Structures are given as structure tokens and as C-alpha cells.
Amino acid sequence: MATGGVSFNLAPMVKFVHRSYQLIGLCPYKLPPDINSEHFTASWFTVIYSVTLTTLSITALFFNIFENAYENMSGSPLLNMTSRVMLIGGVFFHIFSTIYTILIRHKTWRFIRNITNIDYKLQSLGIQLNYQRQYWFVQMFTVFWISIATIMVGIHCYFNLHAFRTAGTFFTRIVSHIVAVGTYGAIMSHFGYCLILIYSRFVCLNIAFRHRFLSISDGGKNATDDDEVITRFRIIHDAIVEAVAQVNTLLSLVAFSGVSVTQFLTVVSISALYKKYMIDFNSVHSLSYFNWTIYFSILALINIVMASLASSEGKSTGVLVHKAINKRSTNITVRHLRLFSQQLRIRKPIVTCWLYNYDWELIYTMCSSISMYTLIFIQFDILAAQNQRTNFTI
């Protein structure tokens, strides 16, 4: 990665995130030397590292399948099949994510450039963003998800100590999990970082609007000045909404996969616990399913909360505009505020993916889906247990 850097205010944060992704084999390229450039060059060290990590994951998967390492993990055939699907899916998810980060690098860079242009426009209104605090928040969030991932991998190792007789067995059991879990954390945190940038810009814009039009009385002396300022607010708000649309286009697949994987793992983990306590008391390793469920659920819920906050903050601008309309007495200013209000009705900041919006209602939808599919899984387990008892009796 280029140490000379990207010459703009978000440079330290972008470099930090880029380096953290390269630790997991993603983004095997150098950043452009300037924000206006889109010239990405290959970093041969990171390319070799990424290829090596992918090769190790595929090799571990190969040995795992042929050695049937997960054959006796659970007495439930459904859970055994799920374990293999998760293992294979994790390796292919890492390969897909590596290719995906390469394909979207130009669009991601345009999003960062759009955010930088928004910051310049906010500065023209006298708004100064605290980049140091944003950088600190990104660092803490990165350390947070990496720490959780490390703890969950450690718990997974503890629940599978019986299988680690040799170093080769440990390699086949753990390497693929580490790569898959790290890749998921990086991809979901990418979505979260974009939402943080959008949310903070909406907050700054609303604070500035509130200070300008709601904190002081309108004496009618600065009507022309107010009209120019309102036009700037309209342009900036529209630019932030455009950034939301960029995120929807850029990371809709990430948002969709995050919710889908979380629901799938939650259903599997609840079914595994039911298997342990209601059907097979010797199925002690079913608890390991809950490790990954907690990890995936935390990242998915954080992104849902951030998306909800960003959408709510963007929509709250309309409330402030209506309050300003009721407070102002100059006809020209009111007319500009009404135009701003009409723009807000048409251009709503909604974070979405293919099938649903990322908001608080999504949590209720996930809970209902998890309840329904968990019942289906449990019914399959009960039927399988009954068939086993019947065959044993015969």
C-alpha cells in the first residue's frame, strides 16, 4: 500500500481501514496517490499474501471434506450437513469477497470522493467536522469486531479440543474458520463505516440548519443571504442522499448477505440447542454454533442500527425545515424553504438492499423469520430421531 498517501482529510481513516482489510487478504492493491485520481496499482506483497491465504483455506477445506472431520460433531444429520455447508460457504465467501473488493474499488473511491466534496461544501457554511473523532471511532470499531472474532475462534477451539490430536487436524479445523470470520467482519464493517460517514454529515447539516434558522429570530434583514444559504443546504443534503444511493448500489449484496447469514445461523444454533437438551444429551458440541451466531448477529445489528439512525437523521431535516417555515416571515425565504421541503419529500435517504429496507422494522422481520424456520428445523430433527429409534428397535 502506498505510504504517501491520499491527500485529503479522510486519509488516515481510509489508510487504516485499507490496511486492516489487507490483513485478511482483501483489497490487494495500493490506493491512488490523490483523491481525484483513480489509478490503482497492484501491491505484489499483498497479492501474494492474498493468494497464499486463499490457497491455505482451500487446502484446509479439501482435507476437512476428505477426512470427514465434522462427522461426529452432532447426532443430527441436518446439523452435520449444515456444518459442512458453513465450512464450504465460508471459503467461497472469502474468495468472492476478495474478487468483489477488487471489482468495486473504483466505485468505493468515488464514494469517498463524494464524501470529501460534501465536507468542502459543509466548510463553506462554516461547519467543521471532527475528523480525529471519526478516526478514533473507526479504530475502536475495528478493534471491537476483531476482538470478538478472536474470542469466538478461541471458544470454537475449546469446544473442539477432542479433535486436535495433531497439528494437521488443528490446521484443517481452524484456518478456514479464521479466514471466513475475518472476511465477514471486514465486509460488514465496510458497510458500517460508510453509514458512519453518512450519519455524521447529516448530523452536522441539521445542527447548522437549526443554528441558522431556528436559534435566531428573523428580522427580515438578511433575506437574500438566507436564500443563498438555503440553496447551499439543499445542494448539500441532496449530495448526502446521493451518497446513500451509492452505498445502496455498492453494498446491497453485503447488506443482504449479512441479514441472511445471521438468520440462518440463528436458526441452526437454536435447533442445535434443542437437539442438545431435548433429543440428544450427549451432543455437547452443539453449543459451538452459538459462537458464530453471536458474532454475526452483533455485526448485523450494528449495521441495522446505524442505517436506521442515518435514515432518521436525514428525514429529520424535513421537520426542521417546516419549523423554519413557521418561524420566518419573509416571503422569498419561505418560498425557498418550501422548495427545500418538496425536495425532501422526493429525495428520501433510505438505506436498502434488494428485498427490504435497513431500519428498525427489519429486526421484527428477522425475528419472525427465525421463529418460523426454527420450528421447521426442529420438526426435521424430531422426525430423524424417531426414524433412528424405529430402525434401532427393528
C-alpha positions as CSV (number, residue, x, y, z in Angstrom):
1,M,0.0,0.0,0.0
2,A,1.2,3.5,-0.8
3,T,2.6,5.2,2.3
4,G,2.5,8.5,0.6
5,G,-1.0,8.9,0.8
6,V,-4.1,10.2,-0.1
7,S,-4.2,13.9,0.3
8,F,-7.5,14.7,1.9
9,N,-8.9,14.9,5.5
10,L,-10.2,11.3,5.5
11,A,-6.8,9.9,4.5
12,P,-5.8,8.5,7.9
13,M,-9.1,6.7,8.3
14,V,-9.1,5.3,4.8
15,K,-5.5,4.1,5.1
16,F,-6.2,2.4,8.5
17,V,-9.3,0.6,7.1
18,H,-7.4,-0.4,4.0
19,R,-4.6,-2.0,6.0
20,S,-7.0,-3.9,8.2
21,Y,-8.6,-5.4,5.2
22,Q,-5.3,-6.4,3.7
23,L,-4.5,-8.4,6.9
24,I,-7.3,-10.8,5.8
25,G,-6.3,-10.9,2.2
26,L,-8.8,-8.4,0.8
27,C,-8.0,-5.3,-1.3
28,P,-4.7,-6.5,-2.7
29,Y,-3.9,-3.1,-4.3
30,K,-2.4,0.3,-3.5
31,L,-4.6,3.3,-3.0
32,P,-4.4,6.2,-5.6
33,P,-1.9,9.0,-4.7
34,D,-4.7,11.6,-4.9
35,I,-8.4,11.9,-4.2
36,N,-9.0,12.9,-7.8
37,S,-7.1,10.0,-9.2
38,E,-8.5,6.5,-9.8
39,H,-5.2,4.9,-10.7
40,F,-5.0,1.7,-8.5
41,T,-1.7,-0.3,-8.7
42,A,-1.1,-3.8,-7.6
43,S,0.8,-4.4,-4.4
44,W,2.7,-7.6,-5.1
45,F,3.3,-8.4,-1.5
46,T,-0.4,-8.2,-0.7
47,V,-1.3,-10.1,-3.9
48,I,1.0,-13.0,-2.9
49,Y,-0.3,-12.9,0.7
50,S,-3.9,-12.9,-0.5
51,V,-3.3,-15.9,-2.9
52,T,-1.4,-17.8,-0.2
53,L,-4.2,-17.2,2.3
54,T,-6.9,-18.4,-0.2
55,T,-4.8,-21.4,-1.1
56,L,-4.4,-22.4,2.6
57,S,-8.2,-22.1,3.1
58,I,-9.0,-24.3,0.1
59,T,-6.4,-26.8,1.2
60,A,-7.9,-26.9,4.7
61,L,-11.3,-27.3,3.2
62,F,-10.0,-30.2,0.9
63,F,-8.6,-32.1,3.8
64,N,-11.6,-31.4,6.0
65,I,-14.0,-32.9,3.5
66,F,-12.0,-36.0,2.8
67,E,-11.2,-36.7,6.4
68,N,-14.9,-36.2,7.4
69,A,-13.8,-34.0,10.3
70,Y,-17.3,-33.0,11.2
71,E,-18.9,-36.4,11.0
72,N,-19.4,-36.9,14.8
73,M,-20.0,-33.3,15.8
74,S,-23.7,-33.8,16.3
75,G,-26.1,-36.6,16.2
76,S,-28.4,-34.7,13.9
77,P,-27.9,-35.3,10.2
78,L,-29.3,-31.8,9.5
79,L,-26.8,-30.1,11.7
80,N,-24.0,-32.2,10.3
81,M,-24.9,-31.1,6.8
82,T,-25.2,-27.5,8.0
83,S,-21.7,-27.7,9.4
84,R,-20.3,-28.7,6.0
85,V,-22.3,-26.1,4.2
86,M,-21.0,-23.4,6.6
87,L,-17.4,-24.5,6.1
88,I,-17.6,-24.6,2.3
89,G,-19.6,-21.4,2.2
90,G,-17.0,-19.6,4.3
91,V,-14.2,-20.4,2.0
92,F,-16.1,-19.4,-1.1
93,F,-17.3,-16.3,0.7
94,H,-13.7,-15.3,1.2
95,I,-12.8,-15.9,-2.5
96,F,-15.9,-14.0,-3.6
97,S,-15.2,-11.1,-1.2
98,T,-11.6,-10.8,-2.4
99,I,-12.8,-10.5,-6.0
100,Y,-15.7,-8.2,-5.0
101,T,-13.4,-5.7,-3.3
102,I,-11.2,-5.6,-6.4
103,L,-14.2,-5.0,-8.7
104,I,-15.8,-2.2,-6.6
105,R,-12.6,-0.3,-5.8
106,H,-13.4,2.5,-8.3
107,K,-17.0,2.9,-7.0
108,T,-15.7,2.9,-3.4
109,W,-13.2,5.6,-4.3
110,R,-15.9,7.7,-5.9
111,F,-18.0,7.4,-2.8
112,I,-15.0,8.7,-0.7
113,R,-14.5,11.5,-3.2
114,N,-18.2,12.4,-2.9
115,I,-17.9,12.5,0.9
116,T,-14.8,14.7,0.6
117,N,-16.7,17.1,-1.7
118,I,-19.6,17.2,0.8
119,D,-17.1,18.2,3.5
120,Y,-15.8,21.0,1.4
121,K,-19.4,22.3,1.0
122,L,-20.0,22.0,4.7
123,Q,-16.9,24.0,5.4
124,S,-18.2,26.7,3.1
125,L,-21.1,27.1,5.5
126,G,-18.7,27.4,8.5
127,I,-19.1,23.7,9.6
128,Q,-16.0,22.0,10.8
129,L,-16.0,18.2,11.2
130,N,-14.1,16.4,13.8
131,Y,-12.0,14.0,11.7
132,Q,-10.0,12.9,14.7
133,R,-13.0,11.7,16.5
134,Q,-14.3,9.8,13.4
135,Y,-10.8,8.2,13.0
136,W,-10.9,7.2,16.7
137,F,-14.3,5.7,16.3
138,V,-13.3,3.7,13.3
139,Q,-10.2,2.4,15.2
140,M,-12.3,1.4,18.2
141,F,-14.9,-0.4,16.0
142,T,-12.2,-2.3,14.1
143,V,-10.6,-3.4,17.4
144,F,-14.1,-4.3,18.6
145,W,-15.0,-6.7,15.8
146,I,-11.5,-8.2,15.6
147,S,-11.6,-8.9,19.4
148,I,-15.0,-10.5,19.2
149,A,-13.8,-12.7,16.2
150,T,-10.7,-13.7,18.2
151,I,-12.8,-14.7,21.3
152,M,-15.2,-16.7,19.2
153,V,-12.5,-18.6,17.4
154,G,-10.9,-19.3,20.8
155,I,-14.3,-20.7,22.1
156,H,-14.6,-22.8,18.9
157,C,-11.2,-24.3,19.6
158,Y,-12.2,-25.1,23.2
159,F,-15.3,-26.9,22.1
160,N,-13.3,-29.0,19.6
161,L,-10.2,-29.8,21.6
162,H,-11.1,-33.5,21.3
163,A,-10.4,-33.3,17.6
164,F,-7.0,-31.6,17.8
165,R,-4.8,-34.6,18.1
166,T,-2.2,-33.3,15.5
167,A,-1.2,-30.0,14.1
168,G,-2.6,-31.0,10.7
169,T,-6.0,-31.6,12.3
170,F,-5.9,-28.2,14.0
171,F,-5.0,-26.6,10.7
172,T,-7.9,-28.2,8.8
173,R,-10.3,-27.3,11.6
174,I,-9.4,-23.7,12.3
175,V,-7.8,-22.0,9.3
176,S,-10.9,-21.9,7.2
177,H,-12.9,-20.6,10.1
178,I,-10.5,-17.8,10.8
179,V,-10.4,-16.6,7.2
180,A,-14.2,-16.8,6.8
181,V,-14.9,-15.0,10.1
182,G,-12.3,-12.3,9.4
183,T,-13.7,-11.7,5.9
184,Y,-17.2,-11.4,7.1
185,G,-16.2,-8.9,9.8
186,A,-14.2,-6.8,7.2
187,I,-17.1,-6.7,4.7
188,M,-19.8,-5.9,7.3
189,S,-17.5,-3.2,8.9
190,H,-17.1,-1.7,5.4
191,F,-20.9,-1.2,5.3
192,G,-20.8,0.2,8.8
193,Y,-18.0,2.7,8.0
194,C,-19.9,4.1,5.1
195,L,-23.0,4.5,7.3
196,I,-21.0,6.3,9.9
197,L,-19.7,8.8,7.3
198,I,-23.2,9.5,6.1
199,Y,-24.8,9.8,9.5
200,S,-22.2,12.3,10.8
201,R,-22.7,14.5,7.7
202,F,-26.5,14.5,8.3
203,V,-25.9,15.4,11.9
204,C,-23.6,18.3,11.1
205,L,-26.0,19.6,8.4
206,N,-29.0,19.6,10.8
207,I,-27.1,21.2,13.6
208,A,-26.0,24.0,11.2
209,F,-29.6,24.4,9.9
210,R,-31.0,24.6,13.4
211,H,-28.5,27.1,14.5
212,R,-29.0,29.3,11.4
213,F,-32.8,29.3,11.1
214,L,-34.2,28.2,14.4
215,S,-31.9,29.7,17.0
216,I,-32.2,33.4,15.9
217,S,-35.3,35.4,15.1
218,D,-36.0,36.6,11.6
219,G,-35.9,40.4,11.3
220,G,-36.1,40.3,7.6
221,K,-32.8,42.0,7.1
222,N,-30.8,39.1,5.7
223,A,-33.4,37.6,3.4
224,T,-31.1,37.5,0.4
225,D,-28.3,35.9,2.5
226,D,-30.8,33.3,3.8
227,D,-31.9,32.4,0.3
228,E,-28.3,31.6,-0.7
229,V,-27.7,29.6,2.5
230,I,-30.9,27.6,1.9
231,T,-29.8,26.8,-1.6
232,R,-26.5,25.5,-0.2
233,F,-28.3,23.4,2.3
234,R,-30.4,21.9,-0.4
235,I,-27.4,21.1,-2.5
236,I,-25.5,19.5,0.4
237,H,-28.5,17.5,1.6
238,D,-29.0,16.2,-2.0
239,A,-25.3,15.2,-2.2
240,I,-25.6,13.2,1.1
241,V,-28.7,11.5,-0.2
242,E,-26.8,10.7,-3.4
243,A,-24.1,9.1,-1.1
244,V,-26.8,7.0,0.4
245,A,-27.8,5.8,-3.1
246,Q,-24.1,5.0,-3.8
247,V,-24.0,2.8,-0.7
248,N,-27.2,1.1,-1.7
249,T,-25.7,0.3,-5.1
250,L,-22.3,-0.6,-3.8
251,L,-23.1,-2.7,-0.8
252,S,-26.6,-4.0,-1.3
253,L,-25.2,-7.6,-1.7
254,V,-23.3,-7.2,1.6
255,A,-26.4,-5.9,3.4
256,F,-28.5,-8.8,2.1
257,S,-25.9,-11.5,2.9
258,G,-25.4,-10.1,6.4
259,V,-29.0,-10.4,7.3
260,S,-29.4,-13.8,5.5
261,V,-26.4,-15.4,7.2
262,T,-27.4,-14.1,10.6
263,Q,-30.9,-15.6,10.3
264,F,-29.5,-18.9,9.0
265,L,-27.0,-19.2,11.9
266,T,-29.6,-18.2,14.5
267,V,-32.0,-20.9,13.3
268,V,-29.2,-23.5,13.3
269,S,-27.9,-22.6,16.8
270,I,-31.4,-22.7,18.3
271,S,-32.0,-26.1,16.6
272,A,-28.7,-27.3,17.9
273,L,-29.6,-26.3,21.5
274,Y,-32.9,-28.1,21.1
275,K,-31.0,-31.2,19.9
276,K,-28.7,-31.0,22.9
277,Y,-31.3,-30.6,25.7
278,M,-34.4,-32.3,24.3
279,I,-33.2,-35.1,22.0
280,D,-29.6,-36.0,22.5
281,F,-28.0,-35.0,25.8
282,N,-24.6,-36.1,24.6
283,S,-24.5,-33.5,21.8
284,V,-22.2,-31.2,23.8
285,H,-20.6,-29.6,20.8
286,S,-23.9,-28.1,19.7
287,L,-23.1,-25.1,21.8
288,S,-20.3,-24.1,19.4
289,Y,-23.0,-23.0,16.9
290,F,-23.9,-20.1,19.3
291,N,-20.4,-18.6,19.0
292,W,-20.8,-17.7,15.3
293,T,-24.4,-16.7,15.8
294,I,-23.4,-14.1,18.4
295,Y,-20.6,-12.7,16.2
296,F,-22.7,-12.5,13.1
297,S,-25.7,-11.1,14.9
298,I,-23.7,-8.3,16.6
299,L,-22.3,-7.0,13.3
300,A,-25.6,-7.2,11.5
301,L,-27.5,-5.5,14.3
302,I,-24.9,-2.7,14.5
303,N,-25.3,-2.0,10.8
304,I,-29.1,-2.1,11.1
305,V,-28.9,0.5,13.9
306,M,-26.5,2.7,12.1
307,A,-28.7,2.6,8.9
308,S,-31.8,3.4,10.9
309,L,-30.0,6.4,12.6
310,A,-28.7,7.7,9.2
311,S,-32.1,7.5,7.6
312,S,-33.9,9.1,10.6
313,E,-31.3,11.9,10.8
314,G,-31.7,12.6,7.1
315,K,-35.5,12.6,7.3
316,S,-35.5,14.9,10.4
317,T,-34.2,17.7,8.2
318,G,-37.8,17.9,6.9
319,V,-39.1,18.6,10.4
320,L,-36.5,21.4,10.8
321,V,-37.5,22.9,7.5
322,H,-41.2,23.0,8.5
323,K,-40.3,24.7,11.8
324,A,-38.3,27.3,9.9
325,I,-41.2,27.9,7.6
326,N,-43.4,28.6,10.5
327,K,-40.9,30.9,12.1
328,R,-39.8,33.0,9.1
329,S,-41.8,36.0,7.9
330,T,-40.0,36.9,4.6
331,N,-42.0,35.6,1.6
332,I,-38.8,34.9,-0.5
333,T,-37.2,32.9,2.3
334,V,-40.4,30.9,2.9
335,R,-40.6,30.1,-0.8
336,H,-37.1,28.7,-0.8
337,L,-37.8,26.7,2.3
338,R,-40.9,25.3,0.7
339,L,-38.8,24.2,-2.3
340,F,-36.4,22.6,0.1
341,S,-39.4,20.8,1.7
342,Q,-40.6,19.5,-1.6
343,Q,-37.1,18.2,-2.4
344,L,-37.0,16.3,0.9
345,R,-40.3,14.6,0.1
346,I,-38.9,13.3,-3.2
347,R,-35.3,12.5,-2.2
348,K,-35.6,10.4,1.0
349,P,-32.4,8.9,2.5
350,I,-33.4,5.3,2.8
351,V,-30.7,2.6,3.3
352,T,-31.9,-0.5,1.5
353,C,-30.9,-3.7,-0.3
354,W,-32.8,-5.9,-2.7
355,L,-35.7,-7.2,-0.6
356,Y,-36.0,-4.9,2.4
357,N,-35.1,-1.6,4.0
358,Y,-32.4,-1.4,6.7
359,D,-34.4,0.0,9.5
360,W,-35.9,-1.0,12.9
361,E,-38.7,-3.0,11.2
362,L,-36.1,-5.3,9.8
363,I,-35.4,-6.6,13.3
364,Y,-39.0,-7.6,13.7
365,T,-39.0,-9.3,10.3
366,M,-35.8,-11.2,11.2
367,C,-37.4,-12.4,14.5
368,S,-40.5,-13.7,12.8
369,S,-38.5,-15.5,10.1
370,I,-36.2,-17.1,12.6
371,S,-39.1,-18.4,14.6
372,M,-40.8,-19.9,11.6
373,Y,-37.7,-21.6,10.2
374,T,-36.6,-22.8,13.7
375,L,-39.8,-24.7,14.0
376,I,-39.2,-26.3,10.6
377,F,-35.7,-27.4,11.6
378,I,-36.8,-28.8,14.9
379,Q,-39.5,-30.8,13.2
380,F,-36.9,-32.4,10.9
381,D,-34.8,-33.3,13.9
382,I,-37.7,-34.9,15.7
383,L,-38.5,-37.0,12.6
384,A,-34.9,-38.0,12.2
385,A,-34.7,-39.0,15.8
386,Q,-37.9,-41.1,15.6
387,N,-36.6,-42.8,12.5
388,Q,-33.4,-43.7,14.2
389,R,-35.3,-45.2,17.2
390,T,-37.5,-47.1,14.9
391,N,-34.6,-48.6,13.0
392,F,-32.8,-49.5,16.2
393,T,-35.9,-51.3,17.6
394,I,-36.3,-53.3,14.4
